[in-house]
Amino acid sequence: MRIISGIYKGRRFEIPPTFKARPTTDFAKESLFNILSNYFDFTDSISALDLFAGTGSISLELLSRGCDRVVSIEKDPAHYSYINKVIQEIKTTKCMPIRGDVFKFIDRTKEKFDLIFADPPYTLEQLETIPELIFKNELLKEKGILVLEHGKKNNFESHSHFLERRVYGSVNFSFFSSEKRSE
Protein backbone atom coordinates (compact mmCIF):
# COMPACT_ATOMS: atom_id res chain seq x y z
CA MET A 1 0.00 0.00 0.00
CA ARG A 2 1.42 3.38 -1.03
CA ILE A 3 0.50 6.93 -0.05
CA ILE A 4 0.14 8.94 -3.24
CA SER A 5 0.37 12.58 -2.13
CA GLY A 6 0.83 14.93 0.80
CA ILE A 7 3.15 14.88 3.79
CA TYR A 8 3.50 11.07 3.77
CA LYS A 9 3.83 10.86 -0.04
CA GLY A 10 5.69 7.79 -1.21
CA ARG A 11 5.52 5.94 2.12
CA ARG A 12 4.78 2.27 1.67
CA PHE A 13 3.20 -0.10 4.14
CA GLU A 14 3.26 -3.86 3.74
CA ILE A 15 -0.18 -5.43 4.01
CA PRO A 16 -0.12 -8.87 5.62
CA PRO A 17 -0.83 -11.57 3.00
CA THR A 18 -3.59 -13.04 5.20
CA PHE A 19 -5.76 -9.92 4.85
CA LYS A 20 -9.08 -10.32 3.05
CA ALA A 21 -9.40 -6.58 2.38
CA ARG A 22 -9.43 -5.31 -1.19
CA PRO A 23 -7.50 -2.02 -1.06
CA THR A 24 -8.54 0.65 -3.55
CA THR A 25 -6.03 0.56 -6.41
CA ASP A 26 -3.49 3.38 -6.65
CA PHE A 27 -4.97 4.43 -10.00
CA ALA A 28 -8.52 4.59 -8.61
CA LYS A 29 -7.35 6.28 -5.41
CA GLU A 30 -5.40 8.95 -7.29
CA SER A 31 -8.40 9.59 -9.56
CA LEU A 32 -10.70 9.78 -6.53
CA PHE A 33 -8.54 12.38 -4.81
CA ASN A 34 -8.22 14.42 -8.01
CA ILE A 35 -12.03 14.66 -8.02
CA LEU A 36 -12.25 15.36 -4.28
CA SER A 37 -9.74 18.21 -4.58
CA ASN A 38 -12.42 20.03 -6.61
CA TYR A 39 -14.75 19.81 -3.60
CA PHE A 40 -12.32 20.33 -0.70
CA ASP A 41 -9.17 22.02 0.45
CA PHE A 42 -8.02 19.23 2.76
CA THR A 43 -5.91 21.63 4.84
CA ASP A 44 -9.04 23.61 5.78
CA SER A 45 -10.14 21.75 8.97
CA ILE A 46 -11.81 18.89 7.11
CA SER A 47 -13.26 16.00 9.11
CA ALA A 48 -13.68 12.63 7.43
CA LEU A 49 -15.26 9.29 8.16
CA ASP A 50 -13.80 6.15 6.55
CA LEU A 51 -16.37 3.34 6.71
CA PHE A 52 -15.20 -0.25 6.16
CA ALA A 53 -11.64 1.11 6.50
CA GLY A 54 -9.94 -2.21 5.67
CA THR A 55 -6.22 -1.50 5.46
CA GLY A 56 -6.66 2.20 6.26
CA SER A 57 -5.44 3.22 2.81
CA ILE A 58 -8.03 5.98 2.34
CA SER A 59 -7.65 7.19 5.94
CA LEU A 60 -3.88 7.49 5.45
CA GLU A 61 -4.30 9.37 2.19
CA LEU A 62 -6.73 11.79 3.89
CA LEU A 63 -4.28 12.37 6.75
CA SER A 64 -1.36 12.82 4.36
CA ARG A 65 -3.26 15.50 2.43
CA GLY A 66 -3.94 17.49 5.60
CA CYS A 67 -7.30 16.28 6.86
CA ASP A 68 -7.78 17.55 10.40
CA ARG A 69 -9.70 14.56 11.79
CA VAL A 70 -10.30 11.09 10.38
CA VAL A 71 -12.50 8.47 12.04
CA SER A 72 -11.86 4.97 10.66
CA ILE A 73 -14.41 2.23 11.30
CA GLU A 74 -13.29 -1.37 10.84
CA LYS A 75 -14.89 -4.52 12.24
CA ASP A 76 -12.15 -7.07 11.53
CA PRO A 77 -9.77 -7.28 14.55
CA ALA A 78 -6.63 -7.89 12.46
CA HIS A 79 -7.38 -4.98 10.12
CA TYR A 80 -8.20 -2.71 13.06
CA SER A 81 -4.86 -3.63 14.70
CA TYR A 82 -3.04 -2.97 11.44
CA ILE A 83 -4.60 0.50 11.11
CA ASN A 84 -3.53 1.29 14.70
CA LYS A 85 0.02 0.09 13.97
CA VAL A 86 0.32 2.30 10.88
CA ILE A 87 -1.15 5.32 12.72
CA GLN A 88 1.52 4.86 15.41
CA GLU A 89 4.24 4.59 12.73
CA ILE A 90 3.31 7.93 11.20
CA LYS A 91 2.93 9.47 14.68
CA THR A 92 -0.39 11.24 14.23
CA THR A 93 -3.15 12.05 16.67
CA LYS A 94 -5.57 13.08 13.93
CA CYS A 95 -6.92 9.60 13.27
CA MET A 96 -9.35 7.75 15.50
CA PRO A 97 -9.67 4.08 14.58
CA ILE A 98 -12.79 2.41 15.98
CA ARG A 99 -13.29 -1.33 15.96
CA GLY A 100 -16.96 -1.89 15.36
CA ASP A 101 -19.89 -2.47 13.08
CA VAL A 102 -20.39 0.30 10.51
CA PHE A 103 -24.18 0.13 10.67
CA LYS A 104 -24.26 0.44 14.48
CA PHE A 105 -21.84 3.38 14.26
CA ILE A 106 -24.03 5.13 11.66
CA ASP A 107 -27.09 4.72 13.89
CA ARG A 108 -25.38 5.87 17.09
CA THR A 109 -22.97 8.66 16.21
CA LYS A 110 -24.00 12.29 16.59
CA GLU A 111 -20.89 13.60 14.82
CA LYS A 112 -21.14 15.18 11.37
CA PHE A 113 -18.43 14.99 8.72
CA ASP A 114 -17.33 16.98 5.68
CA LEU A 115 -16.44 13.80 3.81
CA ILE A 116 -17.61 10.23 4.23
CA PHE A 117 -15.95 7.45 2.27
CA ALA A 118 -17.49 3.97 2.31
CA ASP A 119 -15.83 0.95 0.74
CA PRO A 120 -17.98 -2.03 1.77
CA PRO A 121 -17.48 -5.52 0.38
CA TYR A 122 -19.11 -5.44 -3.05
CA THR A 123 -21.23 -8.47 -2.06
CA LEU A 124 -22.56 -6.89 1.15
CA GLU A 125 -26.35 -7.30 1.19
CA GLN A 126 -26.93 -3.90 2.83
CA LEU A 127 -24.66 -2.01 0.40
CA GLU A 128 -27.63 -0.38 -1.33
CA THR A 129 -28.88 1.03 2.01
CA ILE A 130 -25.69 2.91 2.93
CA PRO A 131 -26.47 6.27 1.25
CA GLU A 132 -29.97 6.43 2.71
CA LEU A 133 -28.69 5.59 6.21
CA ILE A 134 -26.08 8.35 5.98
CA PHE A 135 -28.73 10.92 5.00
CA LYS A 136 -31.39 9.65 7.42
CA ASN A 137 -28.92 10.02 10.31
CA GLU A 138 -27.67 13.40 8.98
CA LEU A 139 -23.98 12.50 9.16
CA LEU A 140 -22.84 15.00 6.53
CA LYS A 141 -22.15 18.65 7.26
CA GLU A 142 -23.47 21.34 4.96
CA LYS A 143 -21.72 20.99 1.57
CA GLY A 144 -20.54 17.52 2.66
CA ILE A 145 -19.79 14.71 0.24
CA LEU A 146 -20.37 10.97 0.50
CA VAL A 147 -18.33 8.68 -1.74
CA LEU A 148 -19.44 5.07 -2.03
CA GLU A 149 -17.14 2.57 -3.70
CA HIS A 150 -19.05 -0.32 -5.25
CA GLY A 151 -19.18 -2.84 -8.06
CA LYS A 152 -20.63 -2.33 -11.52
CA LYS A 153 -24.03 -3.87 -10.74
CA ASN A 154 -25.01 -1.07 -8.31
CA ASN A 155 -26.64 2.08 -9.65
CA PHE A 156 -27.48 5.06 -7.44
CA GLU A 157 -28.28 7.63 -10.14
CA SER A 158 -31.92 7.95 -9.08
CA HIS A 159 -31.01 8.80 -5.47
CA SER A 160 -32.05 12.35 -4.56
CA HIS A 161 -28.54 13.24 -3.30
CA PHE A 162 -26.64 11.64 -6.21
CA LEU A 163 -24.02 13.82 -7.92
CA GLU A 164 -21.98 11.66 -10.26
CA ARG A 165 -20.50 8.23 -10.91
CA ARG A 166 -16.95 7.51 -11.96
CA VAL A 167 -15.67 4.14 -13.18
CA TYR A 168 -12.04 2.97 -13.05
CA GLY A 169 -11.87 -0.63 -14.26
CA SER A 170 -13.89 -2.69 -11.79
CA VAL A 171 -13.99 0.18 -9.27
CA ASN A 172 -17.06 2.42 -9.24
CA PHE A 173 -17.35 5.57 -7.16
CA SER A 174 -20.76 7.15 -6.63
CA PHE A 175 -20.69 10.68 -5.23
CA PHE A 176 -23.53 12.15 -3.17
CA SER A 177 -24.05 15.67 -1.84
CA SER A 178 -25.51 16.68 1.51
CA GLU A 179 -27.95 18.82 -0.47
CA LYS A 180 -30.69 17.23 -2.54
CA ARG A 181 -30.46 17.88 -6.24
CA SER A 182 -33.20 19.90 -7.86
CA GLU A 183 -35.43 17.78 -10.08
Number of C-alpha atoms within 10 A of each C-alpha: 16 16 23 20 15 14 13 16 13 12 13 11 13 10 13 11 7 7 13 11 17 12 16 18 15 14 12 18 19 16 14 16 18 11 13 16 11 8 13 17 13 18 13 10 12 19 24 27 28 24 26 22 29 28 27 26 21 24 27 23 22 27 27 20 20 17 23 17 19 24 19 27 25 24 16 18 11 16 22 21 15 19 26 17 12 17 20 12 10 13 10 11 12 15 24 17 21 18 18 16 14 21 14 9 14 19 14 10 11 10 13 17 21 19 26 23 21 22 20 22 16 16 9 9 9 11 17 14 10 17 20 13 14 17 17 11 15 18 23 23 16 13 13 21 25 28 24 23 23 23 17 13 7 13 13 17 14 8 13 16 21 21 20 13 16 15 15 13 11 9 17 20 22 20 23 25 21 22 17 12 12 6 4
